[in-house]
Amino acid sequence: MSIKITSLALVMLAGAAAPALAHTKAVQCGAVLDQPGKAPRGETTIMVSHEGKILDLRDGYVTEDGAEIVDLHDMFCLPGLIDSHVHLTSELGPKGRLNTVTNSDADWAMNAVKFSRKTLMAGFTTVQDVGANGEDAIFAVRDAINRGDIPGPRIRAAGQIISISGGHGDPRHGYAEPIAAALNHSALCNGADDCRRAVRENVRMGSDVIKITATGGVLSNTAAGTEQQFFDDEMENIVKAAHFMGRQVTAHAHGKGGIEAALRAGIDSIEHGTYLDKDTIKLFKKYDAYLVPTVLAGATVVEMANDPNGFLPPPSRAKALKVGPQMINMLRMAHDGGVKVAFGTDSGVSHHGDNAREFPLMIEAGFTPMEAIRSATIVASEHLQMADQVGSLEKGKFADMIAVDSSPLDDINALLDVDFVMKGGKVYKGGK
């Protein structure tokens, strides 16, 4: 699909200043889903300022003297997508355990540079990174993207995951003691006071959001199950300390008991939520919490566990085969129960750049295409506390938009192959 960017000739007197509209863009779309949840517009021109913000949306194809035209006449435009659960510094593979003890912070940062670009090219212009290797690699990449030094999505980053010693999130499982000692880090905590310290240390290091492992998990190399691991008072102190410092808290949680304990402690969102039930759904609604389902991760670990030549260690393989198949039904229950669902994939478990594979799984779980898109735009922007900046195409927000060659409202699979990506008014894919 051809996408043409041209510039109208400027009529200027000798020595006169450039017109006010110089460096603006007129993005002309065949159709626009400007506010997911509402009906799309027909032929529309989106005017974008030189600062990368949306000036207005106008019916039809409009031109202005000095404005650069982005011709998307035969395409369907919508807001840039948001993934609320990624891990940009790594990607699961057979060398994962070796990389843990051989990579430097610089290596992890270089991974994040590569995977950030893949994520952006897939149409995801904003992400929340909920756990990264290296002490400050993800913060360095986040800041470089914000400066415009490298291409990538807007990143809200947790940094190191807060975990109990020996819990899911402790990287030391299965290593000899001298290596385990070297892998110890400040986000591991034991006891309510120590967990409060870990929150403050994460904030000091640059965390935008606090991530904890409220329960066991699939990929930790330990047969510790998938139920609650933090004590209630530890989680309560984490939430209080984080909220005092202006940070939300999100919790990795599979088991019903751990999910519910996290919600009662005031956790803002739950990642995965595998074994929720009707009582759990009531707590989600009571505490106005979000669910980030990551069904793609469940499907991915099942594929890995069933591979006879796979690399998952035995404890992880056993948990993958038990947990993964539950996740579609979990999402179906949450959807039917009216839980607020923010799109998230756990990319880094699955391949970066394949984030949109979550969409067909959401449809399988009962979402309409509009609901699925809304979860990755409007709802996710609210979840990330960025609704005034991204999530819809409205005046004053960042000009983050994508375009595809057919309506994803008719077939969600259109989002698996994004043709055009703009972030902050800059064209990263599809422009000439």
Buried (B, 14 or more C-beta within 10 A) or exposed (E): EEBEBEEBEEEEEEEEEEBEBBBBBBBBBBBBBBBBEEEBBEBBBBBBBEEBBBBEBBEEBBEBEBBBBBBBEBBBBBBBBBBBBBBBBBBBEEEBBEBBEEBEBEBBBBBBBBBBBBBBBBBBBBBBBBBBBBBBBBBBBBBBBEEEEBBBBBBBBBBBBBBBEBBBBBBBBEBEEEEBEEBEBBBBBBEBEBBBBBBBBBBEBBBBBBBBBBBBBBBBBBEBBBBBBBBEEBBBBBBBBBBEBEBBBBBBBBBBBBBBBBBBBBBBBBBBBBBBEEEBBBBBBEBEBBBBBBBBBBBBBBEBBEEEEBBBBEBBBBBBBBBBEBBBEBBBBBBEBEBBBBBBBBBBBBBBBBBBBBBBBBBEBBBEBBBBBBBBBBBBBBBBBBBEBBBBBEEEBBBBBBBBBBBBBEBBBBBBEBBBBBBBBBBBBBBE
